[in-house]
Amino acid sequence: MHKLTDIKKGLYQTACRLIGEKLDRNRSTLSELKESAGSETKSSAGDKHETGRAMVHLEQEKAVKQMANNQALQNVLDKIDVTLSTPMVSIGSLVITDKVHFFISVPLGKLNFDGQDYFLVSLTSPFAKSFVGKQRGERVFFNGQEYLIEEIL
């Protein structure tokens, strides 16, 4: 069980690092776009000026949306206590099945940790929803596949 606890903590820390890096890139992009908007105002004239400003504005809106999405993911991670272990699958559970290993947290896809593939999935994903409330030893059917829950941490 100790090894699974370490894996769960490692997956959580990796998710936090990846989301943190995305937020840093979002901040950097917004800062660059702010500078770009300022230089568009100073250097351009006429229609070219308006087109340039509009393009920068669209990019800013896109970056703000991405940042809000990443901040929402960070908020989900902030609510997870990796030291908790419940007998039923829920947010923050590391679930080991006979076919796949996954951590219900944020949707970051497949990560290799300690030589094993783990999937980081959102609680709202159809896959995770099919496991919520299930216990060790139960079988879950999803997309024509049967999964035996071997361990929950």
N, C-alpha and C positions, 0 to 999 in steps of 0.2 A: 504493500500500500504506500510505503514511503516514496518509492520511485514514482508512482502516479501523482502524488502530491507535488513532487518536484516538477513533473511534466506540466501539471496544471498551472503552477506558478510561472514556469518558463513560457508557456503559451500566453498567459496573461501579460507578462512583461513584454513579450514580443509584440503583442497587439497594441499595448500602450505606446511602445517605441514607434511602431509603424504609423499610428494615428498622429502621434506627436510630430513625426517628420512631415506628414501630409499637412498638418496645421502650419508648420514652419514654412513650407513651400507656398501655402496659401497667403500667408502674411507677406512673404517676399514678393510674390506676384502682385499683390495689391499695392505694395509700396512702389514697385516698378511702374505699374499702370498709373499711379497717382503722379509720378514724375513725368511720365509720358504725356499725360493729359495737360500738365503744366507747360511742357515744351510745345505741344500742339497749339496751345493758346497763343504763345509768344511768336512762333515762327511761321505760321501758315496764314493764308488769306483766301477769302472767297469760298467757293464750293469745296475745294480740296481741304480747306480748314474744317468745314462742317463734316465732311465724310470722315476725316481722321478722328475728330472728336467723337463722332457717333461710334466708330469702331472701338475706340478705347473705352467708351462708356459700356458697350456690349460686353467687352472682355471683363470689365470691372464687375458687372452684374453676374457674369458666369463665375468669377472667382469668389464673389461674396456667397453665392449659392453653395459652391463646393466647400467653402469654409464653414458655413452653417451645417452642412451635412456631416462634415468631419467633427465639428464640435458636438453634434448630437451623438455621434459614435463614442466620443470621449466621455460624454455624460453617462452613456450606458456602461462603459467600462468602470467609471467611478463608483457605480452602484454595486459592482460585483465584489464580494468578499471571497477571495480564493481559499481562505482557511475553512470556510463552511463546507460541509458535506451533507447532502440530504439523501434520504433513501429513494426519492422520486426525482425524475428528470425535471429540471427547471433552469432558469437563467443562471449562468455560472457553472453549470454541470459539465464535467468531463465525462463523456459517455463512450464506453468501449463496447463495441458489438463484435459479432463474429465476422463481420465484413468491413467495417469502417470505424474509425475513431474520430470523435468530434467534440468540440468545445463550444457550448452555446454562449455566445458573447456578442461579437460583431461580425458582419459579413466580410471577411478578408480572404476567404477561399482556403486553398491548401497550403499548409506549412509543413516543412520537414523538421522534426525536432527529435534529436537523439536517434536518428536513423529510421524513424517511423513517420508516416504521413498522418497529419491531423487536419481536419477541416474546421475552420472557424466560421460558424454560421450564426445568423441572427435568430432570436427567439421567434420572430414573426415569419421566418421562412417556412414553407409548407413541410419541408423535411423535418425541421426541429419540432414544429407543431405536432407532428404525428407521434413524437416521442414524449412530449410533455405529460407529466403525471404517471408515466410508466415506471416500473421498478425492475431491479435486477432479476433476471430469469424470465422476464416477459418477452414475448415476441411482438414485433411491430411489422406491419405490412405497409410498404410505400412503393408506388410505381412498379407494382408487380414483383417486388423483391421482399424477401422475409429477412428480418434482422433479429438476432437473439441478443438481448442486452446482457453482457457478461459482467460489467462493472459500471458503477456510477460514483463519481467523486465530486 
